[in-house]
Amino acid sequence: RDPDRCAGIEFDAIAPDEKGTSYFFKGDHLWVGFSGPAELSNGTFKDLDEYHHLGHVDAAFRMHNKKDSGDHDHIYLFLNDKVFSYYKHSLEKGFPLEIQQQFPGVPSHLDAAVECPAGECVTDAVLFFKGKDVYHFDIATKMVKKKAWDHLPNCTSAFRWLEHYYCFHGHHFTRFHPVTGEVGENYPKDARHYFMRVSNVDHGASGKKEPCSAVHLDAITADDTGKRYAFRGKSYIRLDSHRDGTHPFPITKSWRDVTDGVDAVFSYDSKIYLIKDVTQIKFNQNFERIFSPSQGNQVYIYKADAHYTLIDGYPKPLKDELGVQGPVDAAFMCEGEPTVFLIQGQKMFSVDLNATPRSVKREVSLPFTKVDAAECGADGVRVFVGSKYYKYESPTILSHSKVTPVPFKISPKEFVFKK
């Protein structure tokens, strides 16, 4: 009988491939991605059975070594005292090797392994786990530093995903810092709620991709670090993380003060601006509408550092921050320019962010009755309307346009929001 990850099993290893597809190993089976049935490991990694008949993988990781294109993005599988290197699911010439030949100082019979790129670790490295011991292997120098992380559960598998690190133990996981081993708050957590889609558990949605006609966006932006986000409803997805695949998260995961979605988002000066209407209609005892001065269109500004931090004093009213009376349907900026473009119905306002106070310096009409989102990149401006988008070479071309160009369909493969 094939193993069922919905039953709360303990993974032997987890690793993504070069396309960002994650593989979850258990015994002689694996799962491809976050949903779907188990299948035999030797169907994907065909050479395994030629060298062993153990029916399992001890540990696995995807190499991050941009200085060596012949090694970068290869998947390493560990079995007892052997290591296998795969690229595009083919075993590399010369493998398997003794673990010590490829990773001197790293023991055999490992429990887990995970990549750790420079910037998250001091240098490009790999973390190897055996019991309570963690071996930090420097890829360039091949030096090993051994540490004991007694506070961390024994990891049967480890996984780096979207710059976070997870130790899997039983059917639970614990997030940890890759350098210090410090554990995040409120852990461990049930893996079935986060890393797989199973029925009757939190992520138990159908997992079906939406038809093209259903795809739409509320906002889209890229921050100064290159992270690119798309927003819809109460969720967002990372678009620059192809090495880790795509997955929707609650907006409150990164911007915890912003609930119930956003209307527009843009990035500027290492900060991200999220605009939303927080107006709630209330009535007094005489059944007259009343509004709080803090209600209406608000701007939340977060520092775009490792973890987004709300700047003191925010949110503030849109009118006070940008000189525009809401509501706002979309916002975008072009790299190197201090001007933000705010779209409201058929109007587009340009605001100079270097000005004090900020105010509208130009207002133009657009050939759209309603815009959902907009972004500006190296290939120009994209305006999203429903399940389609329109391309313009620049904001100036957009502002002078009287008719809409031929539209493009939004690809569900690019914006993978699930039902």
C-alpha positions as CSV (number, residue, x, y, z in Angstrom):
1,R,0.0,0.0,0.0
2,D,1.4,3.4,-0.9
3,P,2.1,5.8,2.0
4,D,-0.4,8.5,2.7
5,R,1.0,11.8,3.8
6,C,-2.4,12.9,5.1
7,A,-2.0,10.3,7.8
8,G,0.8,12.3,9.4
9,I,4.0,10.5,8.3
10,E,7.6,11.5,8.9
11,F,9.5,12.5,5.8
12,D,13.0,11.0,5.1
13,A,14.1,14.0,3.0
14,I,12.8,17.0,1.2
15,A,14.5,18.8,-1.7
16,P,13.4,21.1,-4.6
17,D,14.7,20.7,-8.2
18,E,16.1,23.4,-10.5
19,K,12.5,24.3,-11.5
20,G,11.3,24.8,-8.0
21,T,9.3,21.6,-7.8
22,S,9.7,20.1,-4.3
23,Y,10.1,16.4,-3.7
24,F,9.1,14.8,-0.4
25,F,10.7,11.4,0.2
26,K,9.4,8.5,2.3
27,G,10.8,5.0,2.0
28,D,11.0,4.1,-1.6
29,H,8.2,6.6,-2.5
30,L,8.1,10.3,-3.0
31,W,5.5,13.1,-3.6
32,V,5.9,15.7,-6.3
33,G,4.9,19.1,-5.0
34,F,2.4,19.9,-2.3
35,S,-0.4,17.7,-3.6
36,G,-1.0,14.4,-5.4
37,P,-0.4,10.8,-4.7
38,A,2.8,9.0,-3.8
39,E,4.9,7.4,-6.5
40,L,8.0,5.3,-6.6
41,S,11.3,7.3,-6.2
42,N,13.1,5.3,-8.9
43,G,10.5,6.6,-11.4
44,T,11.9,10.1,-11.0
45,F,15.5,9.2,-10.0
46,K,16.0,6.2,-12.2
47,D,19.5,5.2,-11.3
48,L,18.9,4.7,-7.6
49,D,18.0,1.0,-7.7
50,E,21.1,0.1,-9.7
51,Y,23.3,0.9,-6.7
52,H,21.2,-0.1,-3.7
53,H,18.1,-1.9,-2.6
54,L,17.6,-0.1,0.7
55,G,14.3,1.6,-0.5
56,H,14.9,4.9,1.2
57,V,16.8,8.2,1.1
58,D,18.6,9.5,4.2
59,A,18.8,13.1,3.3
60,A,18.6,15.4,0.2
61,F,19.2,19.0,-0.7
62,R,19.5,21.3,-3.8
63,M,23.0,22.8,-4.3
64,H,23.3,26.6,-4.3
65,N,26.7,27.3,-5.9
66,K,26.4,30.0,-8.5
67,K,30.2,30.2,-8.9
68,D,30.1,26.7,-10.4
69,S,27.4,26.4,-13.1
70,G,28.2,22.7,-13.3
71,D,27.1,22.2,-9.7
72,H,24.4,24.8,-9.2
73,D,20.9,23.5,-8.8
74,H,21.9,19.9,-8.7
75,I,20.0,17.6,-6.3
76,Y,22.2,15.6,-3.9
77,L,20.7,12.4,-2.4
78,F,22.4,10.6,0.5
79,L,22.1,6.9,1.3
80,N,24.2,5.4,4.1
81,D,27.8,6.4,3.1
82,K,27.1,7.3,-0.5
83,V,26.0,10.5,-2.2
84,F,24.3,10.8,-5.6
85,S,24.2,14.0,-7.7
86,Y,21.3,14.5,-10.1
87,Y,20.6,17.2,-12.6
88,K,17.3,17.3,-14.5
89,H,16.7,13.9,-12.9
90,S,19.7,12.3,-14.5
91,L,22.6,10.8,-12.4
92,E,25.8,12.8,-12.9
93,K,28.8,11.0,-14.3
94,G,31.1,9.5,-11.6
95,F,28.4,9.2,-9.0
96,P,27.6,7.7,-6.6
97,L,30.7,8.7,-4.5
98,E,31.6,8.3,-0.9
99,I,30.2,11.2,1.1
100,Q,33.7,12.1,2.4
101,Q,35.0,12.4,-1.2
102,Q,32.4,15.1,-2.1
103,F,31.9,16.6,1.4
104,P,35.0,16.0,3.5
105,G,34.3,16.1,7.2
106,V,30.6,15.2,6.9
107,P,29.6,11.9,8.5
108,S,27.7,9.1,6.8
109,H,24.1,8.0,7.8
110,L,22.8,11.5,7.8
111,D,19.4,12.6,9.1
112,A,18.9,15.7,7.0
113,A,20.6,18.3,4.8
114,V,19.7,21.7,3.4
115,E,21.3,24.4,1.3
116,C,22.1,27.8,2.8
117,P,23.1,30.6,0.3
118,A,25.4,33.4,1.2
119,G,23.5,36.2,2.8
120,E,21.5,33.8,4.8
121,C,24.6,31.9,5.9
122,V,27.9,33.8,6.0
123,T,29.0,32.1,2.7
124,D,27.4,29.6,0.3
125,A,27.0,26.5,2.6
126,V,25.2,23.3,3.3
127,L,23.8,22.3,6.7
128,F,24.0,18.6,7.5
129,F,22.1,17.1,10.4
130,K,22.9,14.0,12.4
131,G,21.2,13.7,15.8
132,K,21.8,17.0,17.7
133,D,24.9,17.8,15.7
134,V,24.8,20.2,12.8
135,Y,27.7,20.4,10.3
136,H,28.1,23.8,8.5
137,F,29.9,22.9,5.3
138,D,31.5,25.9,3.4
139,I,31.1,25.1,-0.3
140,A,34.1,27.1,-1.5
141,T,36.7,26.1,1.1
142,K,35.2,22.7,2.0
143,M,35.7,23.5,5.7
144,V,33.3,22.1,8.2
145,K,32.2,23.6,11.5
146,K,30.3,21.3,13.9
147,K,27.8,22.6,16.3
148,A,25.4,21.0,18.8
149,W,21.8,22.4,18.6
150,D,20.3,20.6,21.6
151,H,17.3,22.8,21.6
152,L,16.2,21.8,18.1
153,P,14.2,18.5,17.6
154,N,16.0,15.7,15.8
155,C,15.4,16.6,12.1
156,T,14.5,13.7,9.9
157,S,14.4,16.2,7.0
158,A,15.2,19.9,6.4
159,F,13.8,22.3,3.9
160,R,14.7,25.8,2.8
161,W,11.7,27.6,1.3
162,L,11.4,31.3,0.5
163,E,14.4,32.2,2.6
164,H,13.1,30.4,5.7
165,Y,14.5,27.1,7.2
166,Y,12.4,24.3,8.5
167,C,13.3,21.2,10.5
168,F,10.8,18.4,10.0
169,H,10.2,15.9,12.8
170,G,7.3,13.4,12.9
171,H,4.5,15.1,11.0
172,H,5.5,18.5,12.5
173,F,8.0,21.1,11.6
174,T,10.0,23.8,13.4
175,R,11.4,27.0,11.8
176,F,15.0,27.8,12.8
177,H,17.7,30.3,12.0
178,P,20.4,28.7,9.8
179,V,23.3,30.3,11.6
180,T,22.3,30.3,15.2
181,G,19.7,27.6,15.3
182,E,17.3,29.9,17.1
183,V,13.7,28.6,16.9
184,G,10.8,30.8,15.9
185,E,7.8,31.4,18.1
186,N,4.8,29.2,18.2
187,Y,6.5,26.0,16.9
188,P,6.3,23.1,16.2
189,K,3.4,23.2,13.7
190,D,1.6,20.4,11.8
191,A,3.1,20.1,8.3
192,R,-0.3,19.1,6.9
193,H,-1.5,22.6,7.5
194,Y,1.3,24.2,5.5
195,F,3.3,22.0,3.2
196,M,0.6,19.8,1.6
197,R,-2.9,20.0,0.5
198,V,-5.0,17.3,2.1
199,S,-8.8,17.1,2.6
200,N,-10.3,18.2,5.9
201,V,-7.1,20.0,6.9
202,D,-6.4,23.8,6.6
203,H,-4.9,23.6,3.1
204,G,-7.5,21.1,2.0
205,A,-8.7,23.1,-1.0
206,S,-9.2,21.3,-4.3
207,G,-5.8,22.4,-5.5
208,K,-7.2,22.9,-9.0
209,K,-5.7,25.6,-11.0
210,E,-8.1,28.3,-12.0
211,P,-9.3,28.8,-15.5
212,C,-7.7,31.8,-17.3
213,S,-11.1,33.6,-17.2
214,A,-11.0,33.5,-13.4
215,V,-7.5,34.9,-12.9
216,H,-7.3,38.5,-11.7
217,L,-5.1,40.7,-9.5
218,D,-5.7,43.3,-6.9
219,A,-2.2,44.7,-6.9
220,I,1.3,43.9,-8.0
221,T,4.8,45.3,-7.2
222,A,8.5,44.6,-6.9
223,D,10.6,45.9,-4.0
224,D,14.2,47.2,-4.1
225,T,15.6,43.8,-3.2
226,G,14.0,42.2,-6.2
227,K,11.2,40.5,-4.5
228,R,8.1,40.6,-6.7
229,Y,4.6,40.2,-5.3
230,A,1.1,39.8,-6.6
231,F,-2.0,40.3,-4.3
232,R,-5.5,39.0,-4.5
233,G,-8.1,38.9,-1.8
234,K,-6.5,38.1,1.5
235,S,-3.5,36.4,-0.2
236,Y,-0.2,37.1,-1.9
237,I,2.3,35.1,-3.9
238,R,6.0,35.6,-4.6
239,L,6.7,35.8,-8.3
240,D,10.5,36.0,-8.2
241,S,10.9,32.7,-6.3
242,H,10.9,30.2,-9.3
243,R,13.6,28.1,-7.5
244,D,11.1,27.5,-4.7
245,G,7.9,27.3,-6.8
246,T,4.9,29.5,-6.1
247,H,2.4,29.3,-3.3
248,P,-0.2,31.7,-1.9
249,F,0.2,33.1,1.7
250,P,-2.0,35.2,3.8
251,I,-1.1,38.9,3.4
252,T,-0.9,39.1,7.2
253,K,2.1,36.7,7.1
254,S,4.4,39.4,5.9
255,W,2.3,42.5,6.6
256,R,0.4,41.6,9.8
257,D,-1.4,44.9,10.2
258,V,-3.0,44.7,6.8
259,T,-6.2,42.5,6.9
260,D,-8.9,41.9,4.4
261,G,-6.8,42.6,1.3
262,V,-5.3,45.6,-0.5
263,D,-6.4,48.1,-3.1
264,A,-3.0,49.1,-4.5
265,V,0.7,48.6,-3.7
266,F,3.9,50.2,-4.8
267,S,7.6,50.2,-3.7
268,Y,9.9,53.1,-3.2
269,D,13.2,53.9,-1.4
270,S,13.5,50.4,0.3
271,K,9.9,50.7,1.5
272,I,6.6,49.1,0.4
273,Y,3.4,51.1,0.4
274,L,0.1,49.2,0.8
275,I,-3.1,51.2,0.2
276,K,-6.5,50.0,1.3
277,D,-9.9,51.3,2.2
278,V,-10.7,50.5,5.8
279,T,-14.0,52.4,6.0
280,Q,-16.6,50.7,8.0
281,I,-20.2,52.0,7.9
282,K,-21.5,52.5,11.4
283,F,-24.6,54.1,12.8
284,N,-25.2,56.1,16.0
285,Q,-28.3,55.7,18.2
286,N,-30.3,57.9,15.9
287,F,-29.4,55.6,12.9
288,E,-27.2,58.3,11.4
289,R,-24.0,57.2,9.5
290,I,-20.9,58.0,11.5
291,F,-17.2,57.6,10.4
292,S,-14.0,57.7,12.4
293,P,-11.4,60.2,11.3
294,S,-9.0,57.2,11.0
295,Q,-11.2,55.5,8.5
296,G,-11.2,55.8,4.7
297,N,-8.2,55.1,2.5
298,Q,-5.1,54.4,4.5
299,V,-1.5,54.0,3.6
300,Y,0.7,51.4,5.4
301,I,4.4,51.9,4.9
302,Y,6.8,49.0,5.7
303,K,10.5,48.9,5.7
304,A,11.5,46.3,3.1
305,D,14.2,44.7,5.2
306,A,14.6,41.0,6.0
307,H,11.2,41.1,7.6
308,Y,8.8,43.9,6.8
309,T,8.4,46.3,9.7
310,L,5.6,48.9,9.9
311,I,7.0,52.4,10.2
312,D,6.0,54.2,13.4
313,G,3.0,56.5,12.9
314,Y,1.4,54.4,10.2
315,P,-1.2,53.8,8.7
316,K,-2.0,57.4,7.7
317,P,-4.8,58.7,5.5
318,L,-4.1,58.5,1.8
319,K,-4.9,62.2,1.4
320,D,-2.3,63.2,4.0
321,E,0.4,60.9,2.7
322,L,0.1,61.3,-1.1
323,G,-2.3,64.2,-1.6
324,V,-5.0,62.1,-3.3
325,Q,-8.5,61.6,-2.2
326,G,-9.4,57.9,-2.4
327,P,-10.4,55.4,-3.4
328,V,-7.4,54.2,-5.5
329,D,-7.7,51.2,-7.8
330,A,-4.0,50.7,-8.7
331,A,-0.5,52.2,-8.2
332,F,2.9,51.8,-9.8
333,M,6.4,53.3,-10.1
334,C,9.1,52.9,-12.6
335,E,12.7,52.2,-11.5
336,G,14.8,55.3,-11.0
337,E,11.9,57.7,-11.0
338,P,10.5,59.4,-7.8
339,T,7.0,59.6,-9.3
340,V,4.1,57.3,-8.3
341,F,1.2,56.9,-10.6
342,L,-2.2,56.4,-8.9
343,I,-5.1,55.1,-10.9
344,Q,-8.7,55.9,-9.9
345,G,-11.4,54.9,-12.2
346,Q,-10.6,56.5,-15.6
347,K,-8.1,58.9,-14.1
348,M,-4.4,58.6,-13.5
349,F,-2.6,60.9,-11.1
350,S,1.1,61.4,-10.9
351,V,2.6,62.4,-7.5
352,D,6.3,63.4,-6.9
353,L,7.5,61.6,-3.8
354,N,10.3,64.0,-3.4
355,A,8.0,67.0,-3.0
356,T,6.9,68.3,0.4
357,P,4.0,68.3,0.8
358,R,3.1,65.6,-1.7
359,S,0.3,66.5,-4.2
360,V,-1.0,65.7,-7.6
361,K,1.3,67.3,-10.3
362,R,-0.7,65.9,-13.2
363,E,-4.0,64.3,-14.0
364,V,-4.8,62.4,-17.2
365,S,-7.7,60.3,-18.5
366,L,-7.2,56.6,-19.4
367,P,-9.1,54.4,-21.9
368,F,-10.3,52.1,-19.1
369,T,-13.4,52.3,-16.9
370,K,-11.8,50.3,-14.2
371,V,-8.2,49.0,-13.6
372,D,-7.4,46.2,-11.1
373,A,-3.6,46.5,-10.9
374,A,-0.5,47.9,-12.7
375,E,3.2,47.6,-12.7
376,C,6.2,49.1,-14.5
377,G,9.3,47.1,-15.4
378,A,12.1,46.9,-17.9
379,D,9.6,46.1,-20.7
380,G,7.3,48.9,-19.9
381,V,3.9,49.2,-18.1
382,R,1.4,46.4,-17.7
383,V,-2.2,47.4,-16.8
384,F,-4.3,44.5,-15.5
385,V,-8.0,44.5,-16.1
386,G,-9.9,41.4,-15.1
387,S,-8.3,38.3,-16.7
388,K,-6.3,40.4,-19.2
389,Y,-3.5,42.9,-19.3
390,Y,-2.4,45.6,-21.6
391,K,1.2,46.6,-22.4
392,Y,2.6,50.2,-22.9
393,E,6.1,51.2,-23.5
394,S,6.1,53.9,-20.8
395,P,3.8,55.8,-18.5
396,T,3.9,58.7,-21.0
397,I,2.5,56.4,-23.8
398,L,-0.2,55.2,-21.4
399,S,-1.2,58.7,-20.4
400,H,-1.6,59.7,-24.1
401,S,-3.4,56.6,-25.2
402,K,-7.0,57.1,-26.3
403,V,-7.8,53.5,-27.2
404,T,-6.7,50.2,-25.6
405,P,-4.1,48.0,-27.4
406,V,-4.6,44.3,-28.1
407,P,-4.9,42.6,-24.7
408,F,-2.9,39.6,-23.4
409,K,-4.4,36.9,-21.2
410,I,-3.1,36.6,-17.7
411,S,-1.4,33.2,-17.3
412,P,-2.6,31.0,-14.4
413,K,0.9,29.5,-14.5
414,E,2.4,32.9,-13.5
415,F,-0.1,33.8,-10.9
416,V,-0.9,30.5,-9.2
417,F,-3.6,31.4,-6.8
418,K,-5.7,28.4,-5.8
419,K,-9.4,28.2,-5.3
